[in-house]
Amino acid sequence: MISIKTDLTPEEQQQKDLERLERMRPMDDDLMRELFRNNIPLAQLVLRIITGMNDLVITSEETQYDLEHLLGARSLCLDVFATDSLERKFNLEIQRSDRGASPKRARYHSSAIDVEFLKAKQDFSKLPITYVIFITENDVRGANRPIYIFDRQDTVTGEPFGDDEHIIFVNGAYNNPDDTSDLAKLIHDFACSNDEDMYFDLMAESTHYYKKTEKGVSHMCKLMEEMRNDEKMQEKLRTAIRMLADGALTYEQIAKFTLLPSEKIEELAAQLSSITA
């Protein structure tokens, strides 16, 4: 009889997680969010370099900031969201997939921030100055520049439109040995897996904590486990929805095959029924 092994032992999974953590860079979403979590000094350093505003002072910063206030609209979870002393809003996103770095996605991020921070009956002049910044794994704009900055302007005269909306793409693939600017060094650090090879102390210190200290490594391993469990649950839910749509099995059979509670199957069925009604 052929035995098929489908799951790793806890020890094997832990070793796999440690190997994955060793390869992680600030360019990877999972590590990036932890590096910036409650880390205003690091956010301030990165935003100063990217925007060129050396006097920028960040007053608040949050990772995984949820924007989901428009009924029926697509929600967003921002990687890093910060506000400075002048109430300007900064959204910093890691985009490893070229598809995730489309101009229209940047536009949607900017629009969602506008909706979030203009209250009912407020004048449009109260809209904040916004910066949506995508750090991309590849050179999605194709001009081999370290940074691309987009502002609206009159296409004839070049006069700024003045809507205070700014979109910036940072080219994570930029590699010019002759470029010794802080921006080039920052791009290097985002792509670096070893804190000892990083230029900026704040980035190196945070990376070292999560990759090489006992507490930091334990936190990252726990985070990866939670993400796996969440993905397994999402896959079970997707399977249950497909089975319900097919209609060939009873709720009890679907619960048995997916290992979901019968109450959850009934809840999914009700949601599916309301959508198709």
C-alpha positions as CSV (number, residue, x, y, z in Angstrom):
1,M,0.0,0.0,0.0
2,I,1.4,3.4,-1.0
3,S,1.5,6.0,1.8
4,I,1.2,9.6,0.8
5,K,2.6,12.2,3.2
6,T,0.6,15.4,3.0
7,D,1.7,17.3,6.1
8,L,5.1,18.3,7.5
9,T,5.9,17.4,11.1
10,P,6.1,20.4,13.5
11,E,9.9,20.2,13.4
12,E,10.0,20.1,9.6
13,Q,7.6,23.0,9.4
14,Q,9.7,25.0,11.9
15,Q,12.8,24.4,9.8
16,K,11.0,25.4,6.7
17,D,9.8,28.6,8.4
18,L,13.3,29.4,9.6
19,E,14.7,29.0,6.1
20,R,12.0,31.2,4.7
21,L,12.7,33.9,7.3
22,E,16.4,33.8,6.5
23,R,15.6,34.6,2.8
24,M,13.2,37.5,3.7
25,R,14.0,41.1,2.8
26,P,12.3,44.3,3.7
27,M,10.9,44.0,0.1
28,D,8.8,41.1,1.3
29,D,5.3,42.1,2.7
30,D,5.4,39.8,5.7
31,L,8.7,41.2,7.0
32,M,8.1,44.8,5.9
33,R,4.9,45.2,7.9
34,E,6.7,44.0,11.1
35,L,9.7,46.3,10.5
36,F,7.4,49.3,10.3
37,R,5.0,48.3,13.0
38,N,5.0,51.1,15.7
39,N,8.3,52.3,14.2
40,I,7.9,56.0,13.5
41,P,11.7,56.6,13.2
42,L,12.0,54.1,10.4
43,A,8.9,55.3,8.6
44,Q,10.2,58.9,8.9
45,L,13.6,58.0,7.5
46,V,12.2,56.1,4.5
47,L,9.7,58.9,3.7
48,R,12.3,61.6,4.0
49,I,14.5,59.9,1.5
50,I,11.8,59.1,-1.0
51,T,10.1,62.5,-0.9
52,G,13.2,64.5,-0.5
53,M,11.6,66.4,2.4
54,N,14.4,66.3,5.0
55,D,12.4,68.2,7.5
56,L,9.4,65.9,7.4
57,V,8.2,64.9,10.9
58,I,6.0,61.8,11.2
59,T,3.5,62.1,14.1
60,S,1.6,58.8,13.6
61,E,2.2,55.6,11.7
62,E,0.2,52.4,11.4
63,T,0.6,49.2,9.4
64,Q,-2.3,47.3,7.8
65,Y,-4.5,50.3,7.9
66,D,-8.0,49.3,6.8
67,L,-10.1,51.4,4.4
68,E,-13.5,49.9,3.9
69,H,-16.1,52.6,4.6
70,L,-17.9,52.7,1.2
71,L,-20.7,50.2,1.1
72,G,-20.2,47.8,-1.8
73,A,-16.8,49.4,-2.8
74,R,-13.6,47.4,-2.8
75,S,-11.8,47.6,0.5
76,L,-8.1,48.3,1.0
77,C,-5.6,47.3,3.7
78,L,-2.6,49.8,3.4
79,D,0.8,48.4,4.2
80,V,2.0,51.5,6.0
81,F,0.0,54.7,6.6
82,A,1.5,57.7,8.2
83,T,0.6,61.3,9.0
84,D,3.1,64.1,9.4
85,S,3.1,67.3,11.5
86,L,1.4,69.2,8.6
87,E,-1.4,66.6,8.4
88,R,-0.1,65.3,5.1
89,K,-1.0,61.6,4.5
90,F,1.5,59.0,3.3
91,N,0.7,55.5,2.1
92,L,3.7,53.3,1.6
93,E,3.1,50.0,-0.3
94,I,5.3,47.1,-1.3
95,Q,4.4,45.8,-4.7
96,R,6.3,42.6,-5.8
97,S,3.9,41.7,-8.5
98,D,3.9,44.0,-11.6
99,R,0.1,43.6,-11.7
100,G,-0.2,45.0,-8.3
101,A,1.7,48.2,-9.4
102,S,-0.7,49.4,-12.0
103,P,-1.4,53.2,-12.3
104,K,-5.1,52.6,-11.6
105,R,-4.4,50.8,-8.4
106,A,-2.3,53.8,-7.2
107,R,-5.2,56.1,-8.3
108,Y,-7.6,53.9,-6.2
109,H,-5.4,54.1,-3.1
110,S,-5.3,57.9,-3.4
111,S,-9.1,58.2,-3.9
112,A,-9.8,55.9,-0.9
113,I,-7.6,58.1,1.3
114,D,-9.5,61.1,0.1
115,V,-12.8,59.6,1.1
116,E,-11.4,58.5,4.5
117,F,-10.3,62.0,5.4
118,L,-13.1,64.3,4.1
119,K,-16.0,64.2,6.5
120,A,-19.6,64.9,5.6
121,K,-20.3,68.5,4.6
122,Q,-16.6,69.5,4.8
123,D,-15.4,71.8,2.0
124,F,-13.2,70.1,-0.6
125,S,-10.4,72.5,0.3
126,K,-10.0,70.4,3.5
127,L,-8.8,67.4,1.5
128,P,-5.3,66.6,2.8
129,I,-2.1,66.5,0.7
130,T,-1.6,62.8,-0.1
131,Y,1.4,60.7,-1.2
132,V,0.8,57.2,-2.5
133,I,4.2,55.5,-2.8
134,F,4.7,52.1,-4.4
135,I,8.1,50.4,-3.9
136,T,8.1,47.8,-6.7
137,E,10.2,44.7,-7.1
138,N,10.7,45.4,-10.8
139,D,11.2,48.5,-12.9
140,V,7.5,48.6,-13.9
141,R,7.9,52.0,-15.7
142,G,10.9,50.7,-17.7
143,A,13.1,53.8,-17.8
144,N,15.8,52.4,-15.4
145,R,15.3,55.3,-13.0
146,P,15.4,54.9,-9.2
147,I,12.2,56.9,-8.8
148,Y,9.2,58.1,-10.8
149,I,7.1,61.0,-9.5
150,F,3.6,61.8,-10.9
151,D,1.6,64.9,-10.4
152,R,-1.3,66.2,-12.5
153,Q,-0.6,69.2,-14.7
154,D,-1.8,71.2,-17.7
155,T,-0.6,69.1,-20.7
156,V,0.0,72.3,-22.8
157,T,1.7,74.7,-20.3
158,G,3.0,72.2,-17.7
159,E,1.3,74.3,-15.0
160,P,0.6,72.2,-11.9
161,F,-3.1,71.2,-11.5
162,G,-2.8,71.9,-7.7
163,D,-4.9,69.0,-6.4
164,D,-2.2,68.0,-3.8
165,E,-2.3,64.4,-4.9
166,H,1.1,62.8,-5.5
167,I,1.9,59.3,-6.7
168,I,5.5,57.9,-6.5
169,F,6.9,54.7,-7.8
170,V,10.3,53.5,-6.4
171,N,12.1,51.1,-8.6
172,G,13.3,48.2,-6.4
173,A,15.3,46.8,-9.2
174,Y,17.5,49.9,-9.6
175,N,21.2,49.0,-9.3
176,N,23.8,51.5,-10.3
177,P,27.2,51.1,-8.6
178,D,28.1,54.7,-9.3
179,D,25.0,56.0,-7.6
180,T,25.8,56.8,-3.9
181,S,22.7,58.7,-3.1
182,D,20.6,57.9,-0.1
183,L,17.8,56.8,-2.4
184,A,20.0,54.2,-4.1
185,K,21.2,53.0,-0.7
186,L,17.6,52.7,0.6
187,I,16.7,50.7,-2.5
188,H,19.6,48.4,-1.8
189,D,18.5,47.9,1.8
190,F,15.0,47.0,0.8
191,A,16.4,44.2,-1.4
192,C,18.9,43.0,1.3
193,S,18.4,39.8,3.3
194,N,21.3,40.4,5.7
195,D,21.2,43.3,8.1
196,E,25.0,43.4,8.3
197,D,25.0,44.5,4.6
198,M,22.5,47.3,5.0
199,Y,23.5,51.0,4.9
200,F,20.9,52.5,7.3
201,D,21.1,51.6,11.0
202,L,17.4,51.9,11.6
203,M,16.6,49.4,8.8
204,A,19.4,47.1,9.9
205,E,18.4,47.1,13.6
206,S,14.8,46.3,12.9
207,T,15.7,43.6,10.4
208,H,18.2,42.1,12.9
209,Y,15.6,41.9,15.6
210,Y,13.0,40.0,13.5
211,K,15.5,37.7,11.8
212,K,18.2,37.0,14.5
213,T,16.9,37.6,18.0
214,E,15.0,34.9,19.9
215,K,11.9,37.1,20.4
216,G,11.9,38.4,16.9
217,V,12.3,35.0,15.3
218,S,9.6,33.5,17.5
219,H,7.2,36.3,16.5
220,M,7.8,35.8,12.8
221,C,7.4,32.1,13.1
222,K,4.1,32.5,14.9
223,L,3.0,35.0,12.3
224,M,3.8,32.6,9.5
225,E,1.8,29.9,11.3
226,E,-1.2,32.2,11.7
227,M,-1.0,33.0,8.0
228,R,-1.0,29.4,7.1
229,N,-4.0,28.6,9.3
230,D,-5.8,31.6,7.8
231,E,-5.1,30.4,4.3
232,K,-6.3,26.9,5.2
233,M,-9.5,28.3,6.5
234,Q,-10.0,30.5,3.4
235,E,-9.4,27.4,1.2
236,K,-12.0,25.5,3.2
237,L,-14.5,28.3,2.8
238,R,-13.8,28.5,-1.0
239,T,-14.4,24.7,-1.3
240,A,-17.6,24.9,0.7
241,I,-18.9,27.7,-1.5
242,R,-18.1,25.7,-4.7
243,M,-19.9,22.7,-3.2
244,L,-22.9,24.7,-2.3
245,A,-23.1,26.3,-5.7
246,D,-22.9,22.8,-7.3
247,G,-25.9,21.6,-5.2
248,A,-25.0,17.9,-5.3
249,L,-24.2,17.5,-1.6
250,T,-26.2,18.1,1.6
251,Y,-25.0,20.6,4.2
252,E,-24.0,17.8,6.5
253,Q,-21.8,16.2,3.7
254,I,-20.1,19.5,2.9
255,A,-19.4,20.0,6.6
256,K,-17.9,16.5,6.8
257,F,-15.7,17.0,3.7
258,T,-14.5,20.5,4.6
259,L,-14.2,20.0,8.4
260,L,-16.3,23.2,8.8
261,P,-19.1,23.4,11.5
262,S,-22.6,22.8,10.1
263,E,-23.5,26.3,11.3
264,K,-20.9,27.8,9.1
265,I,-22.2,25.9,6.1
266,E,-25.7,27.2,6.7
267,E,-24.3,30.7,7.1
268,L,-22.5,30.4,3.7
269,A,-25.6,29.0,2.1
270,A,-27.7,31.9,3.3
271,Q,-25.1,34.4,2.0
272,L,-24.9,32.6,-1.4
273,S,-28.7,32.6,-1.6
274,S,-28.9,36.4,-0.9
275,I,-26.4,37.1,-3.6
276,T,-28.1,34.9,-6.3
277,A,-31.7,36.0,-5.3
